[in-house]
Amino acid sequence: MRLHIATDHAGFELKEELLAHLTAAGHDVVDHGASEYDAQDDYPGFCISAAESVVVEPGSLGIVIGGSGNGEQIAANRVRGIRAALGYKPEIAILARQHNDANVLGLGARMHTTEEAFAIVDAFVATPFSGDARHQRRIDQLSAFEATRDA
């Protein structure tokens, strides 16, 4: 699977570990930055770049990492067509995919051990959207609103 990953300084170390973990699992991972540790960098540009790539590559997923994952999730959700969810345990990541067809995962590097983060990401990546009519109806309602908000 094609995965787009991004972080600022707060998640830089975890991003590097996830790159190795996901590549070893056979995924095609595109790194949107940060490319080096800079304690003063800002997450929006990195996260928006990853989210935009998810939109133009249907079937791909994104992972945006920060200290808590909150700001990164918010940044990704500014991109039309993105449904980013904060994953704080594997069960939530699974539900985000099954019920919301989330295409970007927000992850807090300061909130989890590396092993916990791997479990959350692996659950997110492995879980498909359920396709259940009630879930699709809700996603369609969100998409309809999104399409008219900037009109």
FENCORBEL-V956447 format. One record per run of one state. SS is the DSSP state (h for helix, s for strand, l for the rest). FROM is the first residue (numbers start at 1). TO is the last residue. If there is no record, write none. Layout:
ss = [SS | SS]
from = [FROM | FROM]
to = [TO | TO]
This chain:
ss = [l | s | l | h | l | s | l | h | l | s | l | h | l | s | l | h | l | s | l | h | l | h | l]
from = [1 | 2 | 8 | 9 | 25 | 28 | 32 | 43 | 57 | 61 | 67 | 70 | 77 | 84 | 87 | 90 | 101 | 104 | 109 | 114 | 127 | 133 | 150]
to = [1 | 7 | 8 | 24 | 27 | 31 | 42 | 56 | 60 | 66 | 69 | 76 | 83 | 86 | 89 | 100 | 103 | 108 | 113 | 126 | 132 | 149 | 151]
